[in-house]
Amino acid sequence: MQTADLTEELARRVAAAAGRTLGVELTPDQALIQASPREGVDYQGNLAMSLGKRLGRPPREVAEAIAGALELGGIADPPEVAGPGFLNFVLRKEWLEAHTGALLGDPRLGVPETPAPRRIALDYSGPNVAKEMHVGHLRSSVIGDALVRLLRFAGHEVLPHNHLGDWGTPFGMLIEHLADVSAVSAGQRAIADLDAFYREARRKFDSDEAFATRARNRVVLLQSGDEETLAVWQELVDESTRHFDEVYALLGISLTHKDIYGESFYNPYLAAVVDDLEKAGLTEVSDGAVCVFPSGFRNREGDRLPLIVRKRDGGYGYAATDLATVRYWTAERGATDLLYVVGAPQAQHFAMLFAISREAGWLTGTAEHIGFGTVLGADGKTMRTRAGETIKLVDLLTEAVTQAAAVVAERSELDASDQRKVAEAVGIGAVKYADLSGDRERDYVFAWDRMLAKEGNTSVYLQYAHARTRSILRKAGVTPEGAQVILEAPAERALALKLLRFGEALKAATSGYAPHKLCTYLYETAVVFSRFFEECPVLKAPSPALRASRLRLTTLTSRTLALGLSLLGIEAPEQL
């Protein structure tokens, strides 16, 4: 049995016992087994209350019947029946020792791959061409990257796609402005500041009617496939992509050029999308526009809510592009699941999108909008510069490394070159962990002092805990291979139990698209290790056997923290 299945294994045995003694059929989920927060109890079963009501018997009597029929196979001692009918399980010392020791021989630390892998298309990041990435892109990029890592580790095939905003009417003014810039700079088209470039183009469009007319004509040329216009448009895309790549490299995000599927990619599919919807009888013409009114969606006045798939002027809106995205990834790429890491305000749009896609027959599997809250400043409002402008993401990350360098310098014995590398790992890790460690659906306040704190639930605390394990192991020299794990002290047992629950934490984080559950586990592991380190001398253990055992627990802690952080996209330096 793999340790990641311990909760499920106990649940299966409880369900089987209930079937034997009470004649009821239960799934493992219905056995209601969970890790117990109580001191002295490892797992708790809560099914007797609901089952007693169903059978018309006292819950405690039901719990006692199940306890008497349980076959635990040496995993745990016979459960105690407590209170109104709780089943309290304590894992057997011998089982804990054997299974903790076995983890070191497994590069996956006891976590099995899924027996039913899925093909998952995951949409995240999604910046706009000719605009620099700003703090608003942080959450989608960081959460999306963590989910890619978690899902792949679980054994699923993940198809990441970066839905760039690279098409539409604004590109007329951008292309025309780039042509003007080139004309006055001897053909040099490099864009030093994407945001400034966009603002200049917008100012000219709003103030210069001749320029606005040329820009509108450029849109027509772009959409009709004019080669010269497309070539300039491609320059804008390439210039923007270079900027995005720099930000992704700083963040340690795995998106590459091959993952880009911008709005322009779906442009050839838009007419077919509308044709399919019309053939399915799903469209209506409203005020000259082709719309779909999915059932069940109404505004406060009770009027039906539409998605406009083709505008009155014959152009296509973003809803058509989003429908084309569903159609492409399911029909042409065979995705079984569609995941969209996009801000929470878009929840209704995605609910309507999924409903229409199911009615059209494009979507037969799972589709989920993985929403998230906003990054707030100290004033509780959307984070901006003092001048009220949007904060560029590259500036934020550069500041993170600068702030981290000061933190690292306080305690580090590394030379200046190594300190710079560590500062990058600490600073970027702090930004990502602050984003991932809370429930993604909630807003959070961005605060340097909190995210770079050496105590509390921060990446810095975890990185220091990992560095401490590596320091112990360096001083020890060689960790004895095959040494038996001995769990005599309470702190040793608590650490072993926490390490065995790594798989459970990963399962919860992956299945719920909830990286914060892995963060919480890693923090709790670091806290438990700290207690172990204080109460159980490792290098000066009272006997060679105990020293070897504690070194194995330290090694396992080190590997668990490093692997867990890597699945969040955060580095775990060997030294700080």
N, C-alpha and C positions, 0 to 999 in steps of 0.2 A: 504493500500500500504506500502510495506517495503521500508525503506529509501534507501537501497542499489540500488533500482531500479529507483531512481529519474531521472537520465539522460534518462534512457530508457522510463520512464513514460512520460516525456515531449516529447520525440521523437515520441512515439506512438500517442500522442495527435496532434502533428504537422502534422504527416503523415495522420492522419484521417481528419484533417482540409483541407489539400491539396487535399485529395480525394473528399471531399464534394464540395469544391469551384472551383477546377480546373479539376476535373475528371481524376486525375492521381493516379496510385497505387504506393505507396512507402513503403518500409520496414522501421522500426525504424532507422536502420543504415544509410539509405539514407536521413533521415531528418537532419543529420549532427549537432546534438546537442552536445555541449561540455561545460565544466566549463569555465567561462570567466576569463581571467587575468585582465580585466579592473576594476578599482575602481568603485563601484556603480552598477555593473552588475554581476549577479550570474551565468547565463547560456546564451549561445549565439547559435543561429541557423544560419547556413551558406548555407542552401540549395537553396535560391532564385536565386543565380547566375547561378548554373548549371541547375536548373529547368527552369529559364527564357530562357536560350539558347535552351533548349530542346523544349520549347513551342513557341519560337519566340516572347517572350514578355519581356518588360523591367523588370529586376530583382526587382526593388523597387515596381513595380506594383504587381508582384507575391507575394512579401513579405507582402504587405498591404492586399491582398486578403486572404492570410493564416491567418494573424493576426485577420482579421475581422471574420473569421469562427472558431477561436479557442475556445474550451471549456476546461478551465483549472481547473475547480472543486475546486477553492479556493487555489490551490497550489501557484500560482503567480499572480501578477497583469497583465493586458493586456500588451503584449510586445510592446516595442518601436521599430519602424522601423528606423534603422540608416544607414547612408552612402548609399552605392549602393543597400542595401537590406538585411542588417543583422537584425535578430530578437533578441532583447535584453530582457532577462527575469530577473525580480527581484522577489524573493520569498516573499510571504506575511508574515508579522511579526507574525500573529496569527498561521499560519501554522508552521513556524519555531519553535515557542515556544512550541506548542503542540507536535510536532514530536521529538524535542530535549528532552523534559521531558519524553516521552514514552521510549526512549532508555534505561533509567536506569532500567526499568523492564524487559529487555531482556538480558539474559546472552551472546547472540551473537551480542549485540549492533546493532541490526537492520539488520544484514547481513543474508539473507536467504540461505538455502542450495540449491544446484542445483536441479532442477526438473528432470534432466537427468543424474544420476550418471554413471560414467564409471569405468571400471576395469583396472587399470593402472599398468603396470609392469615398475618399475623405477630402472635402473642400475646406481649405483654410488659408489664412493670411489675406489674400485678395486686395493688394494695394492698387492704386490708380496710376496709369502711365502719365508722365509729365508732372507728377506731384511726388514730393518726398514722403517716405513713410513717416508717420507721426505716432504719438503715444497711443492713439486709438487703434493702431494696428498691432500693438504689443500683445494683447490678450489672445486674439485669434491665432497669431503666429506661435505663441508659447504653448497654449493649450493644445492646438492642433498637432504640434510637433510631439508633445508628450503622449498624445493618444496614438499617433503613428507608432511610436516606440513600444507602448504597452500592448497594442493590438498585434504587432509583429512578434513580440516576445511570446504572446499567447499562442502563436501559431497561425494567425490569420494572414491572408494576402491583402496588403493594403496598397491602394492606388491613389496616392496623393495628387491633388490637382489644385493649382494656384489660379483662381478665377480673376485674372487681371481686368481692370477697367481700361480697355484699350480700344474702344470703338464708340462711335456716336457723334453727335453734333459738335461737342467741344473741340473735336480734332480738326475741324475746319479752321478755327482761329489759331490753334496751335501750329498747324502745318504752315499756314500763311505767315505767322510770326517768325517761324524758323527760317522760312524763305527770305524774309526781310532782314533778319539778323545775318544770314549768310551773305546777302548782297552788300552789306556794309562792313563785312569783316573778311574780305578776300576769300570767301568760300569756306571759312572755318565755322563749323556748326557745333562745336562742343558747348554743352550747357553746364555752367559752373554751379548754378543754384536752380534746381527744378522748380521750387516754389516761387522764386522770384520770376522765373521765366513764365510760369502760368499766370501770375498776377499781371505781368506786363501785357500778355496776350489778352487777358480779360479787360484790362483798362483800355487798350486800343479798340477792342470790339465794342465796348460801351460808348466810346467817345468819338470814334472815327467811322462815319457811315460808309466811306469808300472801302475801308479795311473790312468792315462787317459784311459788305456785299461780296468782296473777294472771298471771305471766310465761308460764307454760305455756298458760294460756287464750289469751293474746295470740298465741302461735304458731299456735294453731288458727284464730283470727280472721284472722290474716295470710294463712295458706295458703288460707283459704276466700274471701278477697277482700273482707273487711269494709272498707267505705269509710273509716271513721274511722281504723282501724288502718293502712290503706295510706297515708293522708294523713300520719300521724305518721312512718311508715317512710320516706316520700319526703323529709320534713324531714331525717331522719338522713342520707340519701343526699346530699341537696343540701349540707348542712353539711360533710360529709366531702369532697365533690367540690370545694368552695371551697378547702379545705385542700390537696387534691392539686394543684389548679391553681396555687396559690402555689409549691409545690415544683417543679412542672414548669417554671414561668416562670423560677425561679431557675436551674434546671439547663439551660434552653434545650431542653427536650424538646418535641417537636411534638405530643404527644397532646392531644386536645381532647374536649369533651363528646360529639361525634358518634362518637368512637372507643370509647365505653364500652359494653361488652357484658357486664354483670354476670351472676352466677349466676341472678338473677331473670329475666333475658331468656330464658334457656333453659328456665325452669320449665314453660311450656306444651308443650314438646316431649318431656318426660321419659316420659310414658305411651306415646307413639308409639315412642320408642327401645326400650322394653321389649317392646312389641308386635312390632316388627321383629325383634328378637333371638329372641323366642319362635317366630315364624313361620319363621325361618331354622334352627330347631332347635339354637340355640347355648346355650340356658339350661338350668340345672339348679336344683332347689330344694335348698338345703343349710341345715339347721337353721332352716327357715321362711323363709329369705331367697332371693331370686332371684339366682343367680350365673351368671357365664360363666367357664369354665375354658379360656383359650386354650392351644392345644397348644404344648408345649416349655417351659412355665414350671413349675418345681418348687422346693420349698424344700430345705434341706439334708438333710432326712429322706427326700426323694424324693416327698413328697406334692404333688399338683397345687395350683397357686396360683390363687385365684379373684379376680375383680373383682366386688364386690357392687353390683348395679344397682338392686335394690329391697330395702330392709331388711324384717325380720320384721314390723315394725309398719306396713308399707305406705309408709313414707317413702322418699325417694330420697337416696342418698349422692352424694358428689362425683364418683364414677366415672360415674354416670349423666349428670351434667352435662357431664363431659368428653366422653363419647360423643356427647351431643347437640351439643356444639360441633363435633366432626368432621362429623357429619351435616349440620348447618346450613351450614357454610362450603363444603363440597363440593357438596351437593345444591342449596342455595338461592342461594348466592353464586358458584358456579362456580369456586372456587379450584382451581388445578392443583397447588399446593404448600401445605403447612401447616407453619409453623415455630413452635416454642414456646421462648421464652427463659426457662427455669426452672432453678433450682438443680440441680446434679449429683445430689443424693440422690434425685431423682425419676426417675432413668433407667429403673429397672425398671417403674415405673408407666406411663411413656409407651410403653415397648416393648410392654407388655401391651395398652395402649389402641390402639396402631396395629395390632397383630395382630388384635384383635377387630374393629376397623373394617374391615380388609381381608376378614375372614371374612364380615362382614355385607354386604359389597358397597358400603359407603359410601366407602371409600378406594381409589382406583385410581391416584392420582398419588404424589407424593413427600410424605412426612411426616418431620420431623426434630426431635428434641429437642436444642436448643442449650443444653447444660448449662454451668454455671460453678461455680467454687469459692467459698470463703467469704472475706469481709474479716476479717482478723485484727488484733488489737491487738499492741502491742510484746511482750506475754508469749506470743505465739503462739497465743492462744485467741481465740474469737469476740469481736469488738470490742464493748466495753461501757463504760459510765461507771464512774467510781471506786466508785460505790455498787453496781455490779453490774447496773445497769439498761440496757435497750436504748437506744442513742443515737438521738435523733430526727434525721431527715435534715435538717430545716430548720435545726437547731442546728449540725450538721456543716458545712453549706454557708455559714452565716453566719460561722462560725469560719474557713472557708477564705478568705473575702473579707477578713476582718480580718488574717489571717496574710499574705495576698498584698499588702495595703496597705503593710505594713512593708517587704516586699521591693521593691516598686515605688518607694517613697519614697527608698530608698538611692541610686538612680541616675537617677531621673526628673527632667526639667526642666519637666514639665507643671504646670499650675496645679492647685489642690486639687480642683476639680470634675472635671477630666479624669482626675486620678489615681484618683478613686473609680470612674469607669467602667472604667478599665484594670484596677484591682484586682479588679473583679468578673470581667472576662474572664480574668485570670490565675488567680485563685483557683478559680473554677468549672472552668476549663480544666485546672488541675492535678489536681483530684479526678477528672475524667472521664478524663484521659490516664493517670493511675496505674491506673485500672481497665481501660483498653483496651490498654495497651502490653504487657501480659504475656499469655501463653497463657490464654484465658478459663477453661479447665478446671482451672487450678491456683488454690489459695488465694494470697492476697498479703497482706503486712503493710502496714497503713496507717501511714505515717510522714510527718509534715509536712515535716521537713527534707529528706527525699529527694525528695518530689514537687514541692517549690518550689525545688529546686536550679537554679542558672543554668547548670550544666554537666551533661553526661550526657544520657541518654535521657528527658527531661522535656518537658512542653509549654512550660514557661518558656524552655528553651533554644531550642525551635523558634520561639516567639513573638519572642524577641530576634533570632534569625536573620532572621525576616521583617521585623522593624522595621529591621534594619540595611540590608536591600535597599531598603526604602522611603526610608530616609535618603539612601542613595547616589543614588537616582533623583530625589529632590527637589533635591539639590545639583546634579545634572546638568542639570536643567531639562527639556528635551525629549529623549526617546529617539528617535534617527534611525529613521524608518520605512523598511523595505525594505533596511536595511544588511545586507551579507553577514556571516554568521558565519564567523569565522576561528579555526581551532583549531591554534595553533602550539605553545603550551606544554602540557606534560603535564597540568597542573591544569585547563586549559581543556577539553581532550579528556575528562578524567575527569568534569567537571561536565556536559558535553553528553551523554555516555553515560548518566549517572545520570538526567538529566532525560528522556531518551528511554525510560527504563524505568518511568516513572510508570504507564503502562497495564498493564504486567505486574504491578506491585505491586497495583493495584486489582483486577485479575482474580483474583489469588491470595487477596486479602482477601475478595472477594465470594463466590467459588465455595466457599471453605472456611469461610465465616461466621467469619472470623478477622481482626478489625480490627487485631490486633497486628502483622500483616504490613504493613499500611499505615503504622502507627506506626514500625516499624523502617525502612521505606523513607524516610520523612520525616526521621527522625533522621540516617540515612546521607547524605541529600541536604544537610542543614544542615552536616554535618561536611565534606563535599566542597566546599561553597560556602565555608566558612571557610578551607580550604586555598587555594582559588582567590583569595579576597579578599587573603590574605597574600602570595601569590606573583605575582599578576597585577594590578598597579595598574589601576584602572578609570578614575577621573577624570583621572589623570595618566599615562595610557597613552602609549607612545612615538610613536604616530601616530594621526591622526583615524580611520582605518579600524579600527584595533585598539580604540580607545576606543568606537566605535560598536558593534563586535562584543561587547565585554565588557558594555556597557550592555544589549544584547539578552539576553545570558546572565543578567545580574542580574535583568532584567524577568521572564524565564521562570522563574527560581528563585523570585521573589516570588510569581508566580501559582501555581506548583506547590505551594508551602508553604501559601498561603492556601486553595486549592481542597482540598488534602488535609486540612487541619485542619477545614475546613467539613464535609467528609464524615464526620468524627468528631464533629461537633457542637461544635467548639471555635472560638472567635473568634481572629482574627489582627489585633490592633490595629496601626494605622499607626505609632504611636509608643509607646514605653514609658518 
